[in-house]
Amino acid sequence: MALLTLAFALTAGMAFAQDVSSNYMPGTDFSKYKTYRWGSIKDAVHPNQIVDAEIKQSVDQQLAAKGFTKVDGESSDLIVAYQTAIGHEREWTGYGMGGGIRFGGMGTATSQTISVGTIVLDFYDPGAKKLVWQGRATKSIDSGASQEKTQKNLDKAMAKLLKKFPPK
């Protein structure tokens, strides 16, 4: 029982870890991109205005740290857009007491439903009119979290997602 409880506890910790993945257009020369502007994806799902601003702030910080300049207007090397999806997932929390397998023991596991969000971030080359990079961060938006926790999760997710952007 103690091992089962430990397994639940470890699974709960891993269940909310943020996962990121990305892909890019082969043959793209990312060294030519220096500026970007925000765009939108037709019919994309977006959160409320507050979370929208938090997402853009997180991305802006990461891109600025990499030497990209955000511009207003129609002229930029890249257009950045995103969409979100919010789903629900069961989170398990477990703990145990007692002497392990040989002596038995007591353990408890509880579950709760949490909201988890995925952000898909797209980078378009407006001159070539094509998608050149796409990244996905899961478990980065929790609609039930405080504003501080939401911003912290977004900052962490965008840092992790954009760690290898631009591709070498």
BELPEFEN-V55085 format. One record per residue. SS is DSSP state (~ for helix, > for strand, _ for the rest). Layout:
SS
SS
This chain:
_
~
~
~
~
~
~
~
~
~
~
~
~
~
~
_
_
_
>
>
>
>
>
>
_
_
_
_
_
~
~
~
_
_
>
>
>
>
_
_
_
_
_
_
_
_
_
_
~
~
~
~
~
~
~
~
~
~
~
~
~
~
~
~
~
_
_
_
>
>
_
_
_
_
_
_
_
>
>
>
>
>
>
>
>
>
>
>
>
>
>
>
>
>
>
>
>
_
_
~
~
~
~
_
_
>
>
>
>
>
>
>
>
>
>
>
>
>
>
>
>
>
>
>
>
_
_
_
_
>
>
>
>
>
>
>
>
>
>
>
>
_
_
_
_
_
~
~
~
~
~
~
~
~
~
~
~
~
~
~
~
_
_
_
_
_
_
_
